[in-house]
Amino acid sequence: MFVTAVSAQPANDSEEWSFRVGGGAIWAPAFSGSSDYQLMIVPNIRLNYGATFFASLEQGIGYNFEINSEWTAGPLIKFDFGRDADGNSPFRVSGSKSKALVGFKDIDSTIQVGVFAQFDRDSWSTKIELLQGMNGHEGLIADISIDYKIQLGGSEAQPGPPLFITTGPRLRWADADYTNTYYGITAADSLGSGLPTYTAAGGVTSFGWGFSVVMPLSQQMAIVGFAGIDKLVGDAADSPLIIQHGSENQLSGGVFLSYKM
């Protein structure tokens, strides 16, 4: 839920290692499609080597290969925390423990392996990630985002502390394996939950819009805020789990503090 927020921090272009630590609070649905919201405290840890290697909880682990002045691409590993049927989250500090998943099985945490490609021109950036789940959901997903980036302040024309703003649309496509794992209802799920069985097909599962702002407080410290809205569509939105116990509209927001070591 907090991808846009942390990735909006200015890139490290020097050929050296950099390490950022911090944490923050996120307000988000208890699970994808939930109408119950939780406040979560999560860590913010980032490791970079120049503009090539990167590793963080939300961006994953990857390497930027520069194809030309506008295109970069490379391998990517990401972690999906899965879904607990008790409606809890390892990071939850307040908010409802959703009961919508009573009768469902847990979805195990998943290592996702794949590739990404990014196109940058002027203030615009387009990125696509293609990831294959290796254990928990074992599905294939593609995330596409378009961002417009601007800087306010921090110049002679606009004096004062700089603000780095990023905003734009996003979309997720998923195959049937992924969609059925998160939105399908097996016979066992139906027996335990009372919902009818449901088999979901692959396709576009959600689209939305994200916004983030980064304000450096010093050479080492920055504060990051973000907000977003996503709407479930297609077979994901048509799931009885979402229709009867959830919501198509998914809001999120949060704030982080980041410190460069």
Secondary structure by P-SEA (a helix, b strand, c coil): cccccccccccccccbbbbbbbcccccccccccccbbbbbbbbbbbbbccccccccccccbbbbbbcccccccbbbbbbbbbbbcccccccccccccccccccbbbbcbbbbbbbbbbbbcccbbbbbbbbbbcccccbbbbbbbbbbbbbcccccccccbbbbbbbbbbbbbbcaaaaaacccccaaaaaaccccbbbbbbcccccccccbbbbbccccbbbbbbcbbbbbccccccccccccccccccccccccccccc
